Amino acid sequence: MDEQAHILIVEDDTMIRRVYHDVLTSDGYRVSLAGTGEEALAYLHLITPDLILLDLALPGIDGHEVIRRLKQDSSKPFIPVIMLSAQADLTISVSSLDVGADDFLVKPVELDELLAHVRAMLRLQRSQRSLSKEQRKTELLLHLTRDLGASIEIEVLLTRFLDHLADAVGAIRASIILTGLDEDRILYFSSSRRPAIALDSIVQNGVAGWVLREQSPLLILDTRDDSRWVNLNEQHTSVRSVAAMPVMRDQRTLGVITLVHHTPGFLSDDHLDLLKSVAAQSAVALESAQLFSLVQRQTLLLERRADELRRINEINAFLSELMQPDQVMRLLVHMIRQQFSYPLVSILTYEGDDLVMQAAAGSLNGVENFEMVRFRADRGLNSWALQHRQAVRVDDVTTDERFAMVLPDDALVRSELVVPIVLRREVLGTIDVRSPYVGAFSANDEAVLGAISSQFSVALGNARLLELEQQRIQQLSQVNRLSVAITAQLDAPQNLQVAADAVAIIFGVAQAGLVLFGDQEQQSAVLVALHGVAQPYDSDFSHFLRDNADVQLLVANLREPLHIRDLQQEERLRPLQQFLASRSIDAVLVVPLLAGGRSLGALCVDATRRPEGFARADLELATTVASLIVQVIENARLYRVVADERSTLDAVLRGANDPILLIGPEDELLLANRAAEERLSINLSRQRGRALSSLPGPYANIFLRKLVPLLAYRARDEALNSNCPTTSPIA
């Protein structure tokens, strides 16, 4: 593992606590211990572990109350809790899950099973914390985007922007040095409003100079070990950690953003990743500021340019709001047309090898009638702009061979301006404006649309990120619902259909399935649950799996998720062609259900409409869901084993004619058969758990009072030597 996970064990039994500690530390985890609920809560006020193993029956504050207080603390990140109880009671397990536990195990717990549950919960913890981290990053980028769009004056813009950036990441100072906006001077802005510094020395010899020359980010864990950090004053000397990122625009370096901190190693690769997004956004804002500066110096164009920039900022203010991509595009075309009075504005985006008109506003023939148009991306001026990643402006399309009539009203077009939409290195599409008049667009229109396109690309990227995060949140919510739904029952076969339905919802597919193979006593048994509209050939699937040992072996040997395509062309699956055709399945993701290296079956997700395959996050989610299902199946199996053993023991005790007692490690009475109750005058319902020495009747006999403890101690010693529970049967 990349980093030791930290596990808090809350258990009042010293021996059990030590066993869990030794097992988890030997498996590479950091472990902390608490003996009571009060100790656990006090510990959680200071430290946030990655996982909690929590005993239900604690002295004082019990496990349920600990969970309630933990879940009520909104300052804590997601911490999965595995509840442990010596009582295999369905009501207790359900109440524990309802109060907030993420998993429930019955003691005594097999150590391999415990480790498997710990690994599964840690995977869930990492997924949820990663999602929260990305959500916080998106919120920060949203606020910074608003800061950048709040003003066009560079000093006001950057001062507010840098203050927010430094506060958000915990840096002691955020600064920016600009070199590409004004050829006559170097500009410096800082969140701490420090006095002027020797910029020439920093640009020539310091971190900023290195980043500007190399056009590459820089991370310094300790400035005392890196000569690129120049100490010009006392504040520089106190800096120990540095992260810097160039601000680039169209292969041109505008400046460098720098974060600093007093603690060595405080700034990390995560900060560089954030600065990369921030630099992309600030580049757009800085170009807007540059445009404003030009307006100020060109007094003849001041009024016109100021009005244009006001319109751009109004559009940017709307684009800074997180919306769905289709909402962003519809809003943008209408605002561009409203603000700049272009006759026809449209947005086209890539879909495979085609360009698709996603939104349009205006008309060349006086009738607005938007319809989605698709054409090959290698035709027309849009193709040229995409291939060259630069705007193209044509005053008279009838004289330009690059023009092709691919969009509605193209027969009426005389001039056209196309600006590519580029997010980092990805070309997303184009903004296209057309007019029935020759020479309708100027270089100024090209600059305005270029600025809008840059801001729109960031807004579209944020919208896509929001869409992805909402999907992840929904998926994790469905995983939690699945956990509650199938762990509320202990009989796995009864929950198979519930799990299959939940899997389909989690991955947003129309069809999914679960396959369970029989255990060693039932090799031929195959359980199948399918989500989707039932088809006449569904039974073929079950029969094929039951009768085909090769397929069972293939699934049994599977250890990682497998994406299988072209199912209907697979010769081995010829008997399933009618089943596959009836459900229109041609690709599937198969995820093994593994329990301690043994395959219980597989989880199947229809991937026919996923030609791009599954991302790493999807595969991790699929593995987590599979692990959850395996846990329930294994819990059901263990529950049945325990029930069978208890039934056998009860039968033996009822049939014995000799008195039989089961004595606990503290000489307490645990069990007595009917013969013991009658001959030794024991009332088990009243005296269970009492020490033998305190029992009435025959135990007053001095011989038995001495004999029983000796037998109990001997049984305890034997149990310790053989690593067995310290209970002693006395017959």
TIKOL-663113 format. One line per 5 residues: number of its first residue (from 1); their letters; for each residue y, x, z of C-alpha. Coordinates in steps of 0.001 Angstrom, whole numbers, plus 500000, padded with zeros to 6 digits. Layout:
BEGIN
NUM	a	Y/X/Z | ...
# end
This chain:
BEGIN
1	mdeqa	500000/500000/500000 | 503550/501190/499272 | 504890/500509/502760 | 503120/499775/506038 | 503359/496089/506868
6	hiliv	504361/495357/510473 | 502137/492838/512315 | 502844/491289/515727 | 499741/490251/517702 | 500392/487644/520416
11	eddtm	497180/487311/522496 | 496719/487025/526258 | 493139/488355/526212 | 493404/492130/526592 | 490060/492907/524965
16	irrvy	490667/490670/521931 | 494172/492059/521588 | 492803/495602/521554 | 490121/494754/518970 | 492699/493215/516619
21	hdvlt	494996/496187/517166 | 492292/498738/516316 | 491094/496859/513225 | 494572/496372/511766 | 495820/499900/512480
26	sdgyr	492693/501373/510916 | 493446/499318/507798 | 496901/500893/507507 | 499169/498364/509247 | 501796/498943/511934
31	vslag	500945/496770/514949 | 502949/495538/517947 | 501457/493636/520888 | 502592/490785/523133 | 500604/489052/525869
36	tgeea	502645/485860/526311 | 504843/483525/524319 | 507878/484710/526285 | 507192/488317/525347 | 506789/487354/521682
41	laylh	510112/485478/521575 | 511908/488337/523289 | 510397/490746/520758 | 511464/488540/517828 | 515067/488626/519033
46	litpd	515093/492365/518329 | 512566/493005/515539 | 511417/491034/512478 | 507708/491674/511753 | 506053/490933/508404
51	lilld	503273/488765/509907 | 502368/487205/513273 | 498836/486673/514631 | 499429/484013/517292 | 496977/482699/519876
56	lalpg	497391/478962/520511 | 496366/478899/524190 | 498942/481237/525751 | 500011/481118/529387 | 503478/479626/529801
61	idghe	504975/478990/526369 | 502050/478153/524064 | 501626/479046/520416 | 503051/475759/519111 | 506322/476253/520999
66	virrl	506610/479845/519763 | 506298/478629/516151 | 508869/475869/516691 | 511464/478312/518000 | 510705/480845/515279
71	kqdss	511066/478316/512442 | 514319/476975/513949 | 515916/480454/513717 | 517660/480339/510333 | 518688/483993/510645
76	kpfip	515083/485130/510269 | 513472/485636/506850 | 510129/484007/506088 | 507477/485296/508544 | 503963/483907/507928
81	vimls	502081/482897/511088 | 498279/482846/511389 | 497344/480604/514321 | 494194/481578/516273 | 492299/479123/518447
86	aqadl	488963/479127/520230 | 488616/475399/519517 | 487272/474425/516097 | 488944/471044/516255 | 490411/469375/513154
91	tisvs	493224/467740/515136 | 494326/471089/516534 | 494278/472788/513126 | 496283/469955/511537 | 498846/469907/514367
96	sldvg	499212/473692/514111 | 499908/473472/510365 | 502316/470568/510920 | 504316/472500/513502 | 504793/475397/511068
101	addfl	501722/477657/511046 | 500872/479051/507627 | 497163/479579/508306 | 494609/478617/510971 | 491516/480530/512097
106	vkpve	488885/479704/514679 | 487849/482410/517147 | 485713/484409/517159 | 486960/485589/513745 | 484949/487874/511487
111	ldell	487009/491051/511064 | 486631/491135/507269 | 487751/487517/507158 | 490739/488324/509360 | 491795/491177/507076
116	ahvra	491452/488943/504012 | 493685/486286/505572 | 496213/488943/506590 | 496365/490311/503039 | 496774/486827/501567
121	mlrlq	499594/485921/503948 | 501353/489240/503287 | 501226/488516/499556 | 502811/485133/500214 | 505415/486791/502464
126	rsqrs	506336/489335/499818 | 506641/486630/497144 | 508935/484461/499248 | 511090/487353/500482 | 511389/488668/496905
131	lskeq	512481/485226/495778 | 515060/485019/498592 | 516315/488483/497702 | 516804/487533/494046 | 518508/484307/495082
136	rktel	520960/486219/497290 | 521613/488607/494401 | 522352/485688/492080 | 524742/484137/494619 | 526542/487459/494990
141	llhlt	526853/487841/491216 | 528213/484297/491032 | 530922/485062/493620 | 531799/488336/491907 | 532020/486542/488563
146	rdlga	534470/484103/490115 | 536500/487003/491505 | 536611/488629/488081 | 537713/485386/486466 | 540249/484521/489156
151	sieie	543034/486735/487815 | 543991/488643/484700 | 546182/491165/486505 | 544038/494228/486937 | 545278/495199/490410
156	vlltr	544784/491722/491901 | 541480/491304/490096 | 539954/494605/491191 | 541257/494535/494776 | 539631/491160/495461
161	fldhl	536528/492149/493528 | 536016/495456/495382 | 536620/493899/498816 | 533958/491275/498143 | 531522/493817/496704
166	adavg	531802/496195/499677 | 531411/493405/502240 | 528432/491880/500432 | 526334/495069/500279 | 527445/496554/503610
171	airas	529143/499601/502089 | 532042/501209/503936 | 533965/501449/500685 | 533737/500305/497066 | 535957/501950/494476
176	iiltg	536479/502061/490738 | 537995/504761/488542 | 539146/503626/485084 | 539584/506045/482200 | 539084/503934/479083
181	ldedr	541777/501287/479507 | 544886/503422/479309 | 544929/506688/477362 | 547918/508000/479318 | 546554/507823/482850
186	ilyfs	543550/507447/485143 | 543534/504327/487322 | 541963/504183/490799 | 541285/501129/492990 | 539493/500967/496357
191	ssrrp	538435/498271/498820 | 539766/500361/501731 | 543258/500761/500167 | 543227/504487/500784 | 546223/506682/499893
196	aiald	546327/508426/496531 | 543723/511143/495974 | 543350/514000/493507 | 541732/512019/490684 | 541675/514932/488266
201	sivqn	539457/516951/490595 | 537040/514038/491075 | 536860/513278/487365 | 536262/516937/486525 | 533910/518033/489310
206	gvagw	532851/515041/491377 | 530423/512131/491190 | 532716/510046/488979 | 533058/512879/486479 | 529285/513399/486293
211	vlreq	528655/509675/485734 | 531372/509456/483069 | 530042/512477/481175 | 526361/511537/481400 | 527003/507776/480996
216	splli	524203/507334/483509 | 523912/505880/487049 | 523682/508213/490049 | 522134/507787/493510 | 522701/510422/496220
221	ldtrd	520638/509914/499372 | 522460/512681/501290 | 525728/514229/500051 | 525039/517397/502062 | 522196/518158/499662
226	dsrwv	524104/517402/496428 | 527006/519491/495122 | 528271/516686/492890 | 529945/515078/495909 | 533388/516669/496368
231	nlneq	534917/516683/499874 | 538664/516363/499373 | 539594/514923/502775 | 538174/513826/506133 | 537003/510470/504751
236	htsvr	535018/512218/502043 | 533358/514485/504601 | 532004/511499/506563 | 530275/510044/503481 | 526521/510688/503381
241	svaam	525108/508146/500859 | 526503/507381/497371 | 525637/505006/494503 | 527643/505094/491248 | 527378/503201/487941
246	pvmrd	529288/503640/484652 | 531204/500649/483272 | 530237/500502/479593 | 531422/498278/476791 | 530254/498666/473170
251	qrtlg	529086/502250/473782 | 532498/503048/475269 | 532890/504182/478887 | 535662/502311/480679 | 535180/503802/484136
256	vitlv	532806/504141/487071 | 532106/501942/490140 | 531139/503776/493344 | 529691/502602/496684 | 529613/504925/499734
261	hhtpg	528195/504778/503271 | 528110/507003/506371 | 524296/506776/506781 | 521991/509020/504713 | 519668/506993/502492
266	flsdd	521489/503704/503168 | 522135/503080/499471 | 518990/502615/497351 | 517707/501721/493908 | 518339/498054/494752
271	hldll	522050/498828/495031 | 521942/500570/491646 | 520280/497511/490133 | 523014/495297/491568 | 525739/497681/490337
276	ksvaa	524253/497498/486839 | 524844/493732/486730 | 528239/494097/488385 | 529293/496752/485857 | 528328/494477/482959
281	qsava	530442/491676/484393 | 533374/493906/485287 | 533407/495377/481768 | 534165/491921/480410 | 536909/491404/482986
286	lesaq	538374/494853/482342 | 538550/494157/478622 | 540325/490922/479396 | 542734/492932/481529 | 543183/495401/478674
291	lfslv	543975/492523/476360 | 546542/491260/478867 | 548119/494718/479020 | 548494/494756/475265 | 550172/491365/475411
296	qrqtl	552671/492677/477943 | 553587/495643/475752 | 553876/493556/472606 | 556701/491259/473557 | 556691/489477/470203
301	llerr	553140/488247/470901 | 553522/487726/474650 | 553704/483933/474707 | 550871/483439/472234 | 548543/485978/473814
306	adelr	549232/484743/477349 | 548314/481228/476274 | 545116/482475/474644 | 544102/484401/477742 | 544782/481359/479895
311	rinei	542395/479404/477722 | 539763/482136/477917 | 540008/482159/481715 | 539665/478392/481831 | 536465/478710/479807
316	nafls	535268/481617/481972 | 535918/479596/485132 | 533546/476904/483843 | 531022/479494/482707 | 530976/481071/486169
321	elmqp	529313/477932/487529 | 525510/478089/487597 | 524176/475474/485175 | 521201/474918/482945 | 521399/476883/479638
326	dqvmr	521679/473749/477468 | 524542/472484/479663 | 526365/475802/479358 | 526126/475777/475548 | 527262/472176/475130
331	llvhm	530202/472775/477435 | 531251/475996/475708 | 531452/474689/472124 | 533589/471736/473195 | 535919/473907/475269
336	irqqf	536388/476471/472472 | 537248/473720/470016 | 539558/471996/472496 | 541358/475195/473540 | 541721/476866/470116
341	syplv	541537/473899/467695 | 538852/475439/465489 | 537556/472865/462967 | 533851/473484/463653 | 532228/475505/466457
346	silty	528491/475993/466924 | 526094/478115/468974 | 522823/479369/467522 | 520045/481096/469467 | 516812/482865/468652
351	egddl	513532/480967/468788 | 510836/483292/467489 | 511805/484382/463970 | 514259/481499/463532 | 517789/480651/464513
356	vmqaa	518311/477180/465984 | 521641/475382/466318 | 521685/474444/470003 | 525168/472893/470248 | 528072/472051/467932
361	agsln	531548/470513/468193 | 533815/469352/465370 | 533222/468667/461698 | 534472/469718/458250 | 534087/466276/456699
366	gvenf	535638/464251/459518 | 532314/462906/460859 | 530831/464540/463956 | 527055/464201/463817 | 525294/467039/465616
371	emvrf	521676/467575/464701 | 519441/470499/465587 | 519038/472768/462552 | 516477/475557/462254 | 516439/478312/459640
376	radrg	515094/481846/459247 | 517124/484447/461106 | 517359/486727/458038 | 519786/484485/456128 | 523572/484167/456068
381	lnswa	526433/485736/457997 | 524687/484978/461281 | 521848/487263/460238 | 524268/490089/459438 | 526062/489754/462800
386	lqhrq	522758/489781/464682 | 521326/492770/462818 | 524486/494876/463245 | 525356/493511/466712 | 528997/493101/465743
391	avrvd	531334/490323/464688 | 531770/489457/461029 | 534891/487692/459679 | 535087/486493/456075 | 538325/485040/454675
396	dvttd	536637/483496/451603 | 532878/483009/451753 | 532687/482288/448009 | 533387/485978/447382 | 530916/487368/449928
401	erfam	527257/487700/448946 | 526152/487693/452590 | 527076/484013/452929 | 524268/481451/452549 | 524412/477671/452931
406	vlpdd	522076/477081/455853 | 524091/474787/458137 | 525445/471255/457725 | 528775/471049/455808 | 528329/474626/454502
411	alvrs	529330/473393/451040 | 532819/472741/452475 | 533154/476119/454222 | 535750/478606/452950 | 536187/480976/455919
416	elvvp	533782/481869/458696 | 533787/483991/461863 | 530509/484899/463578 | 530315/486751/466928 | 526953/487915/468349
421	ivlrr	525930/487009/471889 | 524474/490128/473508 | 523243/490392/477111 | 522713/494062/477909 | 520337/495094/475106
426	evlgt	519041/491643/474217 | 520594/489752/471301 | 520538/486073/472260 | 522283/484433/469296 | 525743/483824/467817
431	idvrs	528952/481844/468204 | 529902/480558/464748 | 533309/479052/463806 | 533967/477693/460300 | 536936/476262/458450
436	pyvga	537520/474533/455078 | 540580/476764/454555 | 540728/480318/453206 | 541836/482978/455731 | 541719/480592/458697
441	fsand	540736/483295/461223 | 542528/486508/462239 | 541650/489685/464098 | 543085/488004/467180 | 540575/485138/466858
446	eavlg	537833/487742/466582 | 538999/489424/469812 | 539253/486103/471660 | 535773/484983/470604 | 534439/488443/471455
451	aissq	535733/488123/475027 | 534345/484591/475326 | 530991/485704/473921 | 530771/488514/476478 | 531435/486168/479385
456	fsval	529115/483549/477928 | 526262/486063/477667 | 526597/486781/481395 | 526770/483059/482200 | 523707/482402/480048
461	gnarl	521849/485232/481783 | 522770/483789/485186 | 521680/480334/484036 | 518317/481687/482917 | 517919/483504/486210
466	leleq	518762/480317/488110 | 516228/478393/486040 | 513558/480998/486772 | 514354/481037/490502 | 514270/477254/490707
471	qriqq	510877/477355/489038 | 509662/479971/491549 | 510996/477920/494474 | 509212/474838/493141 | 506013/476827/492651
476	lsqvn	506086/478189/496211 | 506787/474694/497511 | 503735/473447/495644 | 501677/476323/497064 | 502694/475272/500577
481	rlsva	501812/471654/499806 | 498461/472793/498448 | 497849/474753/501648 | 498516/471714/503830 | 496564/469355/501574
486	itaql	493336/471322/501371 | 493335/472875/504836 | 493698/469458/506433 | 490053/468919/505461 | 487277/471396/506050
491	dapqn	484928/470197/503322 | 485887/472266/500245 | 484094/470135/497574 | 486055/467066/498628 | 489282/468993/498136
496	lqvaa	488358/470494/494759 | 490161/467813/492757 | 493208/468001/495044 | 493382/471744/494445 | 492986/471398/490661
501	davai	495808/468851/490525 | 498041/471113/492629 | 497338/474162/490428 | 498466/472239/487324 | 501712/471257/489045
506	ifgva	502362/474793/490313 | 502085/476334/486835 | 503637/473407/484978 | 500684/472848/482669 | 498997/469679/481494
511	qaglv	495489/470906/482259 | 493819/473065/484897 | 490405/473343/486463 | 488385/474755/489338 | 484781/475940/489116
516	lfgdq	482607/476659/492176 | 479145/478187/491854 | 476383/477403/494360 | 475479/479702/497233 | 472259/481703/497475
521	eqqsa	470241/478600/498351 | 471754/476582/495494 | 471979/478951/492538 | 472008/476146/489977 | 474705/474070/491689
526	vlval	478051/474057/489868 | 481048/472054/491079 | 483836/471366/488565 | 487192/469639/488998 | 489489/469114/485986
531	hgvaq	493123/468065/485939 | 494277/466151/482884 | 493376/463012/480983 | 489597/462565/481154 | 487772/463066/477856
536	pydsd	484281/461958/476723 | 483037/465546/476486 | 484116/466686/479974 | 480504/466661/481186 | 479676/469291/478539
541	fshfl	481696/471802/480524 | 479684/471317/483731 | 476356/471416/481880 | 477360/474561/479987 | 478282/476411/483180
546	rdnad	475162/475260/485005 | 472771/476260/482211 | 474447/479471/481007 | 473590/482367/483328 | 475510/484847/481151
551	vqllv	478780/482998/481662 | 478145/482740/485394 | 477529/486482/485508 | 480711/487138/483509 | 482768/485124/486001
556	anlre	480956/486720/488960 | 481906/490197/487700 | 485563/489281/487121 | 487914/490990/489590 | 491356/490443/488055
561	plhir	493019/487487/486282 | 492001/487389/482605 | 493994/485757/479771 | 491504/484626/477074 | 492804/483519/473655
566	dlqqe	491207/481893/470594 | 488602/480012/472624 | 487681/477734/469745 | 486765/480802/467667 | 484559/482311/470386
571	erlrp	480916/482229/469303 | 479582/482185/472874 | 481548/479002/473530 | 480168/477127/470541 | 478523/474441/472785
576	lqqfl	481970/473704/474224 | 483787/473134/470932 | 483929/469351/471323 | 485172/469719/474897 | 487857/472269/473882
581	asrsi	488927/470263/470850 | 489189/466990/472783 | 491523/468641/475293 | 493300/470836/472650 | 492571/474016/474613
586	davlv	492616/477336/472766 | 493681/479777/475509 | 493094/479941/479246 | 493983/482098/482235 | 490873/482687/484370
591	vplla	491474/483795/487977 | 488413/484781/490053 | 487848/483213/493470 | 486800/486281/495462 | 485561/486282/499052
596	ggrsl	484823/489746/500381 | 483792/491069/496959 | 481643/487993/496246 | 482687/485572/493496 | 482723/481904/494463
601	galcv	483882/480712/491058 | 487129/480657/489107 | 490498/478966/488795 | 491422/478095/485183 | 494933/477402/483837
606	datrr	495514/476074/480318 | 497500/478769/478464 | 497472/477219/474989 | 501241/476713/475074 | 501884/480147/476575
611	pegfa	501598/482482/473545 | 503692/485081/475342 | 501106/485251/478105 | 501785/485428/481835 | 504345/487612/483582
616	radle	503461/489737/486565 | 504988/487204/488956 | 502793/484443/487449 | 499663/486557/487883 | 500554/487363/491492
621	lattv	501155/483679/492152 | 497803/482794/490554 | 496058/485381/492739 | 497758/483983/495851 | 496702/480425/495001
626	asliv	493134/481606/494348 | 493088/483409/497711 | 494276/480259/499450 | 491494/478192/497877 | 488917/480846/498822
631	qvien	490111/480757/502424 | 489546/477024/502600 | 486095/477306/501028 | 485097/480057/503464 | 486531/478133/506423
636	arlyr	484462/475122/505359 | 481343/477270/505103 | 481931/478842/508527 | 482584/475428/510024 | 479244/474155/508722
641	vvade	477432/477250/510009 | 478951/476823/513468 | 478090/473121/513461 | 474477/473845/512466 | 474109/476504/515165
646	rstld	475596/474203/517775 | 473232/471413/516755 | 470249/473792/517008 | 471347/475003/520442 | 471779/471445/521711
651	avlrg	468285/470563/520510 | 466746/473598/522238 | 468518/472848/525498 | 467516/469196/525480 | 463842/470060/524895
656	andpi	463526/472757/527593 | 461811/471797/530867 | 463052/474874/532757 | 466578/475107/534086 | 468849/477001/531698
661	lligp	472383/478139/532519 | 474965/479866/530298 | 477265/482060/532386 | 480636/483417/531184 | 482051/486945/531640
666	edell	483836/485886/534845 | 480674/484361/536364 | 481896/480913/535402 | 479522/478120/534430 | 479678/477386/530695
671	lanra	476553/475348/529977 | 473583/473800/531792 | 470674/471815/530393 | 469421/468590/531888 | 466672/470341/533905
676	aeerl	469271/472661/535494 | 471510/469738/536388 | 468646/467847/538033 | 466969/470727/539888 | 470052/472678/540909
681	sinls	472236/469642/541659 | 474805/470624/539051 | 477268/468162/537495 | 478264/469979/534303 | 481087/467608/533354
686	rqrgr	482808/468297/536713 | 481793/471877/537404 | 482085/473490/533964 | 484220/476634/534237 | 483823/477026/537999
691	alssl	482543/480295/539488 | 478855/480242/540504 | 479687/481327/544015 | 481778/478180/544526 | 479113/475721/543386
696	pgpya	477511/473498/546069 | 473844/472927/546687 | 471262/475658/545972 | 473933/478238/545285 | 474569/478371/548988
701	niflr	471228/480127/549228 | 471987/483768/549907 | 469284/484963/547473 | 470725/483064/544502 | 474255/484055/545432
706	klvpl	473236/487674/545032 | 470877/487270/542096 | 473172/485367/539761 | 476013/487941/539725 | 473478/490734/539133
711	layra	472088/488925/536111 | 475572/488190/534843 | 476640/491852/535190 | 473521/493032/533403 | 474102/490610/530536
716	rdeal	477714/491751/530325 | 476727/495423/530131 | 474204/494680/527416 | 476820/492735/525484 | 479326/495591/525704
721	nsncp	476733/498095/524517 | 475850/495940/521512 | 479441/494728/520757 | 478422/491137/521494 | 480358/488451/523429
726	ttspi	480008/488884/527201 | 478266/485608/528030 | 474994/485728/529993 | 472204/483124/529734 | 470250/482636/532969
731	a	466982/480753/532916
# end
